């Protein structure tokens, strides 16, 4: 973090002015993606309004970076309400190719006005501050939050530049303030009707000022949902007009009333005072200045912001019951359309680290888990999958890079190969970061899935269960059988064994799949079916057991390096699930195994595995 502020008494010489540097020992740095101004980032880092807004954003938004990049605010102040400029401002905003996603009626006070302009009002005259208080507290304000299309420059700066200057002589005809001022008699520079956040950092800080915690989180949730709220905004405008007397904000009429000694409410004082007041001290500079497009273009030319590993993504985003199961720590949309994600692999997970063989080799299980969590992030945060959507896995393939070693920190590069209205096909690259910033290739994966509403899922489930002669109520799974030792299927803990009653005939193994819904590694939360991760684990264990018999080697000396699956059906928990694993090729130590899972003769999953000597 950079930035220096000098605090000096009025009588002190500049050379004697004490300085204070704001650094990492004071607060977590503000990411550069939020502001192109280093000084602003330094000041905001220790600003409690910014920190409140940022903490709530991080807790609410799956992808805060993209959300901030495409959203902007317009705060229409009480002069716009009394002067009946709200509809014109809304229409102008919509004409900027914007979608209004939130609208809030607010009341400002002297504290919120000082907070909003805290870093500019060090140059404001006392008269200007008092008149602004009079204007801001004269009635209610309207906060509009709009989503704009993605662009190299953040939506906040685009709207701020189109808003226009506080100085009427510096406005362009196409700017918002010029439009609103032109709807009546020319008004003073104090009556500007609209305020906007300049940069993403300002949006976050102003949410911290204007909204209390519950309202702030609710509005952030509205931004995430992205629903068009134009109708609600127009209804709110009508309510504001009903409870706010109109005023023409006429300087001429205000003068006449002043001469007669009959001033009208606060507005005559605002209109006449604003025309005569000196707004700022000409020999002083604000702590934070405006920002330009050129500064943002320079910022965008810098390397993409580093991924963070200091906290996990929200657990609900990746469909986990709590933070303990979350492997992903960050995600950001890259300029080329890819999504970059960060993850940390566990070191003592009961399932993901349950590998008996010695050495530093990587296992496929955590790669499959990272792919699944990343898929949820892309679906919800980037492609509009509803929070309550149900997901169906269609296909999953993961392959380890030969000789890949386990890394603690991992970067995932995710690209969409096909996007459908209700599903995605994804491709992943996994890179270990323990040996350098560039990353060591670890694995690749592809994943295909779809999502649907709860009602559609239940209808599909009922139809599937009917094919097995089952009703809607899910029975108790059959946990009986003779289980192989954990080491015989490449595990250390017996409770992770999912195969029972294995039989070997040369080239073919048969078994039953027995999954325990109480196993947190396979059932992080309650499920009404056999999860895809459990079927992939069963295929892994079956391939190791069969190859161990085929090569007459202990399973601990083997490794599954590829799993390639298709999922035409859903595995039921309360009816027998059979597994057949056939050796289909042996190419000098690389064994291909075809694994099929079926219930009542209906195939629910087919997997091809490649097994090599570890």
N, C-alpha and C positions, 0 to 999 in steps of 0.2 A: 504494500500500500504506500502511496506517495502523497505528499501534500503538506504544506507548512502554513500555519497561520500565525501572524504577529499580533500580540496583544500589548498595547502600549497606552500609557496615560497621555492625556492631552498635552501635558507640558514636557513630555520626554522627547529627547532628540531621537530621530530614527535609528541612529547607530546604537542607541541604548535600549531599543525596544526588545523585550524578551520574545523569544520564539519557542514554539512548541511544535514538534513533529508528531503527526498522527501515524502510528504504525501498527504492526501486527500484535504488539503487546497490549494494545487498547481494545481491539475488536477484530473480528473476522473480516478480511477485505471484501469490498463490494466487487463482484465480477466485472471485468471490463466490458462484457457483453451488455451491461445495463447502462453504461454512460461512456461517451467518448472523452469526457473531461476528467483527468486524473484528480484535480482538486475537488471536484464534486464527489467523486468516489471516496476520497479520504474523509470528507466531512460527513457524508451520509453513513459511513461505516460506524460512526459513534453517535448517530442520530436515532433516538429511541422510536420516533415515528416510522422511519425507514425499517428498523429492525422488526417492529411489530408487523408491518405490512409484509416484509419478506418472510418471516417465520410462518405466518398464516398462508402465504402463497405456497411455500414449500410443502406445507402439510396438506394442501388442498389440490394442487394442480399436478397431474402426472408429468407434464412437460412444461415447466414454468418458462423456459427459454423461448419456445415457440409461442406460447400464450402471450408473453410480453412483446414479442416481435410484431404481432399482428393486431394488437389492441391499442386503442387510443381513448382519451377522455375529453369531453367538453363539459365544463362546469358553467352553466348558464345562471348568472347571478341575479339578485332581486330586481335590478333595473330591467333585465330581459323579461321577467315575469310581469312587473307593473307596466312595462312598455309594450307588452303583448308581442314579443319577438320570438316566442318559443317555437311555434310551428315553422316559422321561416328558418330558424336554426336547424331544426330537425330535418326539414326538406333539403337544406344545403348539405347536411351531413350525409344523407342518403344518396345525394348526387355525387358524392366522392367514392362511390362503389363500396359503401360501408353497410354493414348490418348491425343494427342496434341490438345488443345482447343484454343490456341492463339499463334501468332507469330508476333513479332514486331521488325523492324529494329530501332536501337537507335544510337545516338552519345553521348559518354561520354565526360566530360571535367574535369578539375581539381577540380571543385566544387562537381560534382557528385561522383568522386572517394573518396574525403574526407568524403562526407556524407555517402557513403556505408560502409566505414571502420572507421567511427568516433570513435567508442568505442573500436577499436583495435589499431588504429594508435597512441595512446598515447605512445606506445612502439616502433613504427616504426622509423628507422633512416631517417634523411633528404634525404640521398642518395636513400633509398628505395622509399620514397614518390615521389621523382623527376622521378625515372625510371618508376614507376607505372603510373605517369602522361603521360610520353612519350608513353608508351604502350597503355594506354586507349584512348589517343587522336590520335593515328596513323591511325584510320579508323573507320568504323561502327562496331557495335556489333549486335548480334541477341538474343533477349529474347524469350525463349520458355516457355510456361506454359502448364503443363500436368496434367491430372486427373488420379489418381491411385485408385485401389480398396480400400475400407475401411479396416482399420487394427487398432490394438491397438496403434500403433505409427503413428504420423501424416506423411503425404506424404512428407513434406518438409524434415523432419529428415531422412526418408528412402533414399531419393535421395541424400541428403548431405553426408550421410555415404557411399553411393556407388560411390560418386564422387572421393574420394581419397584425400590424403594429398597434400599440396603444396610442400612438401619435397619428391622428387622422390624416395628416399631410403625407405620411409615408405608406399609406395603404394602397393596394391595387384593387381594381374594380371587381375582381373575381374572388376577393377574400371575404371571409365570414363577417368580420367587423365592419367592413365597408358596406356589405349588404344590409346588415342590421341597422347601422346608423342611417342609411339612406331611406329607411321606412318612415322617417319622421323628420322633424326639424333638426338641423345639425346640433350635436350635443358636445359637451366638453370631453377632453381626453380621459377624465376619470370614469365616465360612463362608457364602458367598452363592451358590456353585455356578456362577454364570454372569456373564460380562462381555460387553457389547455395545459396538460403535462408535456414538457419538452421531450423527455427521453423515458425509456422504460424505468429507470431508477426513480424518476419523478412520479410516475404512475404509482409505483409501489409505495413511496413515501406519502403521497397524497391520499391513498387509500388508508394509510395509517392515521392520517389527520382527520379525514372526513367521516370515517366509519368506525364504529366501535367493533370489538372483536367478533361477536356473533354476526352482525351485519356484514362485516368485511369478509368473513368466510363464506357467507351466503352469496354475496356478489361474486366472489372468486368462483364459486361453484356454478353460478350462472354463466360465467365466461367459459368455463370448461364445457358445460352442456352446449353452449353455442346456439341456443334457440333464438329465433327472430322475435324480438319483443317490441316491434314498432307499434303494434296495436295497444299494448300496455303503456307505452310511452305517450301515445296520443291521449289515452284516457287520463293519465296522470297530469298532462298539460291542462286538460279541461278542468280537473279538480283544482289545480293551482289557480287557474283563472277565477273559478267560482269563489275561492276564499281569499283572493287578493284584489283589492281595488285597483282599477286601471289608472295610469297616469301618462300624460303625453310627453313628459320629460322636457317640456318646452322652456327654453331659457327666456323667451319673450314673456310668456305668461308668468313665469316665476318672478321676473323683474317687476311686472305690473302688480303682482300680489305683494311683493316686498314693499313697494312704494305705498301701497294701501295699508300695509301693516297686517295683512292676512295671509301669511305663508301657508302653503299646503303641505302638511305632514313632513316627512324627512326629505322628500324629493326636491323641493325648492332649494333647501340647503345644500344638497348634493350637487345639483345642477349649477347653481351660482357659485358655490365654493370651489367646485372643480375647475370652473373657468378662470378663477382668479389665483388659485393656489400654485405655488412653486413645488413641483413634485419631488425633486431630489437635489442633493448637494452636488454642485458641479465639480468640486475638487476632490471627490471621493469615488472609489470604484467598488462595485458590489463584490461580495465574497464569491458568488457564483455568477458567471456571465451566461449569455445565451450560447447555444451550440449551433454549428453549421453543418450543412450536408457534406462539405469537404472534410470536416473532422470525422464524420462517420465513415466516409469512403476510405479514409486513411485507416480507421480502426478495422474495417472489414478486410483490408489488405493484409492485416496481421495474421499470424497463425491462429487457427481455430482454438477456442478456449480449451484448456486441459480438462479432462474428465476428473471428477472428484471421487474419492474413495472414503470420505469421512462420515458418511451416513447412508443408510439404505433408502431405496425408493419406498413409497407407501405400500404397505403389505397388501392392501385390498386391490391395488393396481395389478399385482401379479398373482392374484387369487390365492393368497396365503391367509392362514388363520391368525398369524401374528408376525412381528418383525423377525423372529428367530429363523424363519424359513426363507427369508429374502436374501438372494445372492447378489442382486443388482444394486449398485450404489448411485448410478447417474445415467443420464441419457440426454442426447442433444441431436437435433436435426442438422446435418451437414449441408453445406451449400450445394453439393452435387445430388441431393435428394436422398442420400443414404441416412440412416440413423446410427449414431455411434453410442454404444452403451459400455458402461464399466461394471465389472463384477469382481467380487472376491470369493475365491473358492474356500470352503471350510477346511479345517485341519482335523477336526474331531467329530465329524457328523456320523451318527450311528449307521446311516445307510450310505451316504455319498462317499465316505472315507473307508467303507468296509471292504478293503482289498487285502487279501492275505499275503500276496507276493511281495518280496523285498524289492528295494530299489526305488527310483523316483519316477517310474513310468506313470503316464496319465491314464485314467480310466474313463470310459464313455459316459458313465452315469452322471457326473456333474456337467458334462457338455450337453447332454439331453435336457437336464434341468435348466441350464442357462438358456437354451434355445426356447424352451417352453415359456419361461418368464419373459424373455425378450419378445416373443410373439404376442403375449398379452399387452405389453407396453405399446407395440406398434398398432395393435388393433384399437385399443382404447384411446391412446394419446394422439395418434396420427391419422386414424381412419374411421373415427366416429362410431366404433362399437359401443353400444350403451353399457353403462356400469353394471346393469343387471342381466346382461346377455348371457346365454348359455352357449358353450363352445363344443364343437365336434371336430375331432382330429380326423383328417382324411389321409395324410401321408407324412412320414417323418424319416429322414435319412441323415445319419451322422457318421463321419469318418475321421479317424485320427490321422494326423501326419506321422509317417514312420519315424519312430524314435522320439516322439514328443514326450517331454517331461512335464510333470505337474508344476504349475506356477501358482503363486498366491493371488496375484492381481492379473486380471484378464480384460482385454478390450474386445468388444464384439462389434463387427461391422455388419449391419443388417441392410439388405436391399429388398425392395418389393419387385418380384418378377411378374406377378399378375395381381391386380386388385379388382375384386368383384364387389357388388353392392353389399354382400353379406359374407365376405371371406377374403382371404389373402393367400398367396403363395410367396414364400420368403426364402431368401438365401442368406447364409451367415458365414462369416469368417471369424475365427477365434484366435487371438494373439496374446501370448504371455508377455507380461511387462516386467518380470523380475530381473531380466538381464539387459534392459535398455529401453529407452523411450519409444523406439521404432516398433518393438514387438516381435516376438518369435512366433511363427505360424504353429498353431497347435492342432486345429481341427477345422472342418467345414461341416455345414449342415444345410438341409433344405426342409421346409415344413409347409404343409398345406392344411388349412382348416377353414371352418365356416362358423358363423354365429347365428343365433336365432333368439326369439323371445321365449320367455318361460312357458307360455301356452303352447307354442310350436314345439318346444322341447318335450313337454309332457305328452303331447299328441304322438310325437315320433317314438317316445319311450313306450307308450301303451301299445302302439302297433308292433314294435319290436318284441315286446314281452309276449304278446298274443301269439307270435310265431312259435314260441316255445311252450305254449299252453299255460302261461303265467298270467295272473291278474295284476292289478295295480299295486297291491301291497307287496313289499319286498320282504322275503323270508330271511331266515338266519342262514348264513353260509355254512357249508359242510367243511369243517376244519379237520376231519379225520384223515388218516392215511399214514404210510411209512415214508418218512422224509430222509433224503440223503444228508450226509454231513454238510455243513456250510462250506468246508474246503473243497468238497467234491463239485461244487457249483460256483467256485470262485469268490466265496464270501468267508468272513470270519465269525459272524454272529448267526446262530441258528434261527433267530427270529426273522432274519431277512431271506430265508429259503422259501421259495414260492412254488416248488415242484414237489409232488408226492407220488409215490408208487412208480418210480421210473423203471422201465424195462428196456433191455438192449437186445436187439437182433442185429446181426452184422449190417451196418450201414444205416440203421434206423433206431431211433429211440422214441418211446411213447411214455407219457406221464399225464398226471392230472395237475392242473393249476389250482393252487390253494392260496388265496391271498387273505390276509388278516386285516379287516378294516381298522383294527386298533394299532397297526403299524404306522407311526407318524411319518416315516420316510416315504411311504407309498400313498398314504391317506393323510395329507396335511389338514384336511377338513372333510366332513362327512360327504360321501358320494353315493349316488343311487345306482352305480354300475362299477365295473372293473376299470379303473383309470388306465389311460394309455401308457403312463409311465410304468405301471405294474405289468402290462403285457410286454413292454420292451425289456423289462428286467427278467421276465420269464423266458423270453427269447434268448437273452444273453446267457442265462443259466443253462437252458437246454442246449445251446450251441457249445458251451464249454463242457458240459457233461458228455455229450455225444462225441465231440472231438477228442476228449480225454480217453474215451474207450477206443475210438478209431486209431489213435496214435499210440495208445498204451503209455500215456504220460499223465502225471498229476495235473489237475486243473490249474494249480498254482503256477505251473510253468507255461501257461497259455494266456493269451489276451485276445479279447474281441476288439477288432479295430474298425469294423463297419457294421452298422445295423441299418437296414433299409426296409421300411415297413409300409404296408397299405392297410387301411382300416375300413373295410366295407360295412362292418356292423358294430354293435355295442355288446361288450361282454356283460352278462348278467351275474350278479353276486350269488343268487340262490338256486342256480342249476349247474350241473357238472360242466366244467370247461376242460376239454381235452387238448393235449399238446402232442404234436408229432414233429420230430426233428430228423431230417434226412441228410446224410452226407452226399452232396451233389457234385463236388469236385475236390481234388487234392492236387494242388499245383506246387509240388516241391516244398511243402511245409505251410503253404497258405491254403486253408481248408474252407470251402464254401458250404454252408449249412442252410437248408431251407426249413423254416419253422412255421407250422400252421396251427392256428387255434380255432376250435370249433365247438359249438354247443348244439346238440340234437342234429348233427350233420350239417349245420349252417356255419360257414366260415365267418369269423368275426375279425380276424387279423392274420396277415401273412407277412413274414419277416425273412429276409435273406441276411445271414451273418457271415462275416469273414473272420477266421480265427488263425492266429499265428503263434509261434513260440515267443514267449515274453522275453 
